[in-house]
Amino acid sequence: MRRRILLTIFSFCTLALGLARTAEGQVELDRRRPAQARGAVMIHNAFGSVTVRAWDKNEVQVRGTLAAGAEGFDLDGDKEGISLHVGVPDAWDHAPAEDAAFRSTLEISAPVGSRISVETVNATVQVEGFTGDVEVETVNGSVKVVGPAARVRVESMTGNVEVRATAAALEIRTISGAVVAQGAAKEVRVETASGKVDLSGNAVSALEIESTTGPVSYRGSLAKTGAVRIQTFSSPIALALPKTTRASFHLQTFGGKIQSAFCTGTPVTRERFEPFKRLHCATGPEELEIELETHDADITLTAE
């Protein structure tokens, strides 16, 4: 009898904490906590997936499942914000990405004005609908950010990065995987070793891209003052800009071609004893500078 009572109490406590164990040994989550309208929401889930969606309630809701061997789940909060953490053994640092036994799945709802920070090791990340800053750090796994975020920062080693924003400043660093971003504004910086970089934006004042392999492209408008600097090794560079763009252009390639719809009639030159082809010209005051440089690929500028 005493054992039965103890088991009943344990079951009740488990449900009260929002935890229930599945037949596979996973732990189901269903937790809520009050949150500030514009507070920080910090999420750490090393393995699995993280999905964070904005809603109009001043609370954080967490649903999903913990891996069977996870060491626990913490949902804490103070005046600075809310933190969510999935604890895992140190031995999992080299866990195989495809093994479901190591994967915890979190589905999180948070106030639309929240500042979102996600940290993972081997997990996919999706963040939707927030107006505050969004930061994601991961080693392996795709990252997708959608919504009117003021600023987006992503650091990743492998995995594709996709940002669908409306007026966001962007900072993206990755080693491999494609980078696709729409709706960039203000300052944009992308660093990658391999994988295509495909950006579009509006009134960007600072655009800086560094890449080794994979095509680099930007389509959209630029601010009246600022700087564009793109450097690649074997990656072609293509810019599609409004035909009314007023800027100074400095284009350089070693083994590729230069084609520009701006400064029509200005010849591509090659200095004596120097191997690079260059095109220097201006369509207006030098308050906006565009510098494009590649070693072994083409540079193409089109006017729209």
Wavefront OBJ file of the C-alpha trace (Angstrom):
o trace
v 0.000 0.000 0.000
v 2.751 2.440 0.990
v 4.559 1.741 -2.298
v 1.373 2.381 -4.264
v 0.848 5.708 -2.507
v 4.427 6.773 -3.248
v 4.032 5.888 -6.920
v 0.811 7.888 -7.097
v 2.489 10.915 -5.517
v 5.418 10.653 -7.947
v 3.069 10.472 -10.948
v 1.136 13.499 -9.739
v 4.333 15.526 -9.238
v 5.589 14.592 -12.675
v 2.400 15.806 -14.346
v 2.401 18.955 -12.258
v 5.846 19.816 -13.570
v 4.653 19.423 -17.145
v 6.641 16.228 -17.730
v 5.280 12.889 -18.898
v 7.294 9.907 -20.092
v 6.411 8.255 -23.405
v 6.593 4.568 -24.201
v 9.973 5.133 -25.891
v 11.417 6.681 -22.757
v 11.204 10.254 -24.034
v 9.811 12.946 -21.761
v 6.942 15.087 -23.018
v 6.991 18.803 -22.194
v 4.129 21.234 -21.651
v 5.269 24.205 -19.591
v 4.313 27.887 -19.304
v 5.819 30.889 -17.567
v 4.945 34.630 -17.502
v 7.308 36.765 -19.587
v 7.966 40.419 -20.328
v 6.664 41.844 -23.591
v 10.182 42.814 -24.717
v 12.356 40.605 -22.585
v 15.102 38.191 -23.511
v 14.321 34.545 -24.284
v 17.456 32.388 -24.169
v 17.244 28.815 -25.461
v 19.835 26.035 -25.267
v 19.130 22.654 -26.846
v 22.249 20.866 -28.002
v 20.645 18.132 -30.136
v 17.366 17.894 -32.028
v 15.282 20.860 -33.154
v 14.145 24.258 -31.896
v 11.121 26.099 -33.282
v 10.276 29.506 -31.799
v 7.139 31.384 -32.837
v 5.849 34.784 -31.796
v 2.437 35.306 -30.228
v 0.572 38.165 -28.526
v 0.638 36.723 -24.999
v 3.042 37.854 -22.276
v 4.140 34.353 -21.473
v 6.410 31.630 -22.771
v 5.011 28.211 -23.612
v 7.221 25.177 -24.216
v 6.005 21.952 -25.758
v 7.882 19.020 -27.191
v 9.880 15.995 -26.107
v 13.182 15.422 -24.344
v 15.520 12.672 -25.489
v 15.356 9.587 -23.289
v 18.862 10.140 -21.947
v 18.646 13.886 -21.409
v 19.593 15.004 -17.906
v 16.660 17.366 -17.479
v 14.915 20.538 -18.588
v 15.041 23.935 -16.885
v 12.647 26.828 -17.464
v 13.724 29.818 -15.383
v 12.981 33.504 -15.420
v 13.774 36.823 -13.770
v 13.417 40.524 -14.558
v 16.000 40.161 -17.350
v 14.127 37.435 -19.213
v 13.437 33.723 -19.619
v 15.951 30.900 -20.073
v 15.273 27.366 -21.349
v 17.930 24.687 -21.084
v 18.049 21.004 -21.998
v 20.759 19.244 -19.997
v 22.692 16.440 -21.700
v 25.653 14.236 -20.683
v 29.125 15.334 -21.775
v 29.481 12.008 -23.592
v 26.913 13.254 -26.121
v 29.324 15.790 -27.604
v 30.008 13.415 -30.481
v 26.521 11.965 -30.784
v 25.424 11.035 -34.327
v 23.074 13.647 -35.790
v 20.690 11.075 -37.270
v 20.149 9.089 -34.052
v 16.720 9.917 -32.628
v 17.812 8.763 -29.169
v 19.829 11.965 -28.756
v 17.294 14.424 -30.154
v 15.096 16.733 -28.089
v 12.346 18.649 -29.869
v 11.267 22.051 -28.525
v 8.321 24.074 -29.812
v 8.285 27.461 -28.092
v 5.874 30.399 -28.177
v 7.041 33.767 -26.823
v 5.936 37.451 -26.864
v 6.344 39.046 -30.284
v 8.680 41.745 -28.961
v 11.097 39.278 -27.377
v 14.820 39.232 -28.020
v 15.504 35.652 -29.071
v 18.800 33.841 -28.490
v 19.213 30.180 -29.525
v 22.294 28.051 -28.931
v 22.624 24.488 -30.255
v 25.289 21.973 -31.245
v 23.529 19.653 -33.678
v 19.983 20.854 -34.266
v 17.760 22.592 -36.760
v 16.521 26.041 -35.749
v 13.488 27.992 -36.951
v 12.462 31.414 -35.569
v 9.292 33.130 -36.785
v 7.557 36.464 -36.330
v 9.617 38.428 -33.765
v 10.262 42.174 -33.877
v 13.250 42.102 -31.525
v 16.787 40.956 -32.236
v 17.349 37.302 -33.163
v 20.640 35.496 -32.520
v 21.411 31.868 -33.370
v 24.618 29.925 -32.741
v 24.948 26.349 -33.947
v 27.610 23.916 -35.089
v 25.607 21.725 -37.437
v 22.048 22.213 -38.645
v 19.978 24.484 -40.818
v 18.796 27.876 -39.552
v 15.703 29.739 -40.754
v 14.574 33.157 -39.504
v 11.331 34.721 -40.747
v 9.677 37.955 -39.673
v 10.251 41.650 -38.943
v 13.300 41.243 -36.701
v 15.317 44.429 -36.151
v 18.625 42.562 -36.357
v 19.574 38.970 -37.174
v 22.885 37.363 -36.261
v 23.686 33.739 -37.168
v 26.889 31.786 -36.569
v 27.132 28.261 -37.961
v 29.731 25.767 -39.150
v 27.621 23.603 -41.460
v 24.038 23.865 -42.627
v 22.033 26.254 -44.761
v 21.048 29.672 -43.424
v 17.821 31.298 -44.632
v 16.559 34.714 -43.510
v 13.247 36.160 -44.706
v 13.078 39.530 -42.995
v 11.445 42.875 -43.744
v 14.041 45.457 -42.670
v 16.753 43.661 -40.755
v 20.435 44.315 -40.326
v 22.203 40.986 -40.911
v 25.369 39.342 -39.681
v 25.917 35.766 -40.881
v 29.048 33.676 -40.428
v 29.272 30.106 -41.677
v 31.850 27.674 -43.040
v 29.702 25.603 -45.389
v 26.110 25.772 -46.509
v 24.099 28.196 -48.599
v 23.165 31.643 -47.307
v 19.893 33.059 -48.635
v 18.494 36.310 -47.253
v 15.643 38.558 -48.342
v 14.634 41.924 -46.894
v 18.056 43.006 -45.657
v 18.535 46.653 -44.659
v 21.065 48.921 -42.977
v 24.259 46.918 -42.383
v 24.829 43.459 -43.863
v 27.870 41.246 -43.329
v 28.327 37.664 -44.564
v 31.391 35.452 -44.160
v 31.502 31.936 -45.624
v 34.000 29.467 -47.005
v 31.733 27.499 -49.318
v 28.135 27.629 -50.448
v 26.232 30.209 -52.436
v 25.366 33.628 -51.026
v 22.104 35.039 -52.411
v 20.945 38.326 -50.880
v 18.276 40.906 -51.603
v 17.580 44.110 -49.725
v 16.513 47.720 -49.648
v 18.577 50.843 -48.920
v 21.529 48.861 -47.593
v 24.245 51.255 -46.406
v 26.998 48.747 -45.639
v 27.318 45.462 -47.512
v 30.346 43.278 -46.822
v 30.734 39.720 -48.125
v 33.729 37.391 -47.961
v 33.603 33.983 -49.665
v 35.931 31.354 -51.099
v 33.712 29.139 -53.267
v 30.095 29.469 -54.308
v 28.435 32.264 -56.305
v 27.710 35.594 -54.595
v 24.770 37.764 -55.628
v 22.884 40.818 -54.384
v 19.686 42.241 -55.821
v 18.144 45.450 -54.532
v 18.830 49.083 -53.736
v 21.614 50.752 -51.781
v 21.650 53.821 -49.572
v 22.911 57.087 -51.037
v 25.993 56.923 -48.835
v 27.925 53.887 -47.670
v 30.148 51.113 -48.917
v 29.875 47.749 -50.671
v 32.888 45.439 -50.375
v 32.758 41.901 -51.752
v 35.796 39.617 -51.923
v 35.894 36.056 -53.227
v 38.508 33.641 -54.540
v 36.817 31.398 -57.101
v 33.251 32.657 -56.716
v 31.498 34.786 -59.358
v 29.996 38.053 -58.160
v 26.725 39.422 -59.541
v 24.966 42.637 -58.516
v 21.589 43.773 -59.842
v 21.060 47.417 -58.880
v 18.589 50.147 -59.853
v 19.776 51.922 -62.985
v 19.618 55.211 -61.070
v 22.388 54.064 -58.674
v 24.990 56.799 -58.150
v 28.295 55.397 -56.953
v 31.972 54.924 -57.655
v 32.859 51.433 -58.898
v 36.109 49.558 -58.370
v 36.032 46.097 -59.962
v 38.947 43.661 -60.174
v 39.475 40.048 -61.298
v 42.430 37.906 -62.309
v 41.028 35.000 -64.296
v 37.461 36.106 -65.000
v 35.563 38.712 -67.011
v 34.094 42.062 -66.004
v 30.714 43.048 -67.420
v 29.019 46.215 -66.174
v 25.839 48.005 -67.189
v 27.149 51.078 -65.371
v 29.735 53.491 -66.808
v 29.008 52.285 -70.318
v 31.980 53.000 -72.526
v 34.583 52.879 -69.776
v 37.108 50.208 -70.808
v 38.363 47.342 -68.662
v 42.106 47.826 -68.248
v 45.102 45.732 -67.266
v 48.073 47.588 -65.853
v 51.504 46.765 -67.207
v 53.302 44.080 -65.171
v 50.104 43.452 -63.153
v 47.876 40.424 -63.813
v 44.509 41.852 -62.733
v 41.802 43.258 -64.959
v 40.219 46.398 -63.528
v 37.309 48.689 -64.128
v 37.219 52.030 -62.308
v 34.411 54.474 -62.973
v 31.771 56.649 -61.319
v 28.141 57.486 -61.997
v 27.924 60.208 -59.371
v 29.526 61.636 -56.236
v 31.793 59.190 -54.427
v 29.595 59.005 -51.326
v 28.714 55.393 -52.185
v 31.657 53.112 -52.994
v 31.308 49.693 -54.571
v 34.399 47.476 -54.465
v 34.222 43.983 -55.981
v 37.247 41.720 -56.121
v 37.702 38.082 -57.143
v 40.711 36.060 -58.166
v 39.343 33.488 -60.569
v 35.757 34.309 -61.486
v 33.504 36.760 -63.335
v 32.052 40.050 -62.082
v 28.685 41.088 -63.490
v 26.713 44.282 -62.799
v 23.230 44.684 -64.246
v 20.909 47.687 -64.104
v 17.194 47.259 -63.456
l 1 2 3 4 5 6 7 8 9 10 11 12 13 14 15 16 17 18 19 20 21 22 23 24 25 26 27 28 29 30 31 32 33 34 35 36 37 38 39 40 41 42 43 44 45 46 47 48 49 50 51 52 53 54 55 56 57 58 59 60 61 62 63 64 65 66 67 68 69 70 71 72 73 74 75 76 77 78 79 80 81 82 83 84 85 86 87 88 89 90 91 92 93 94 95 96 97 98 99 100 101 102 103 104 105 106 107 108 109 110 111 112 113 114 115 116 117 118 119 120 121 122 123 124 125 126 127 128 129 130 131 132 133 134 135 136 137 138 139 140 141 142 143 144 145 146 147 148 149 150 151 152 153 154 155 156 157 158 159 160 161 162 163 164 165 166 167 168 169 170 171 172 173 174 175 176 177 178 179 180 181 182 183 184 185 186 187 188 189 190 191 192 193 194 195 196 197 198 199 200 201 202 203 204 205 206 207 208 209 210 211 212 213 214 215 216 217 218 219 220 221 222 223 224 225 226 227 228 229 230 231 232 233 234 235 236 237 238 239 240 241 242 243 244 245 246 247 248 249 250 251 252 253 254 255 256 257 258 259 260 261 262 263 264 265 266 267 268 269 270 271 272 273 274 275 276 277 278 279 280 281 282 283 284 285 286 287 288 289 290 291 292 293 294 295 296 297 298 299 300 301 302 303 304
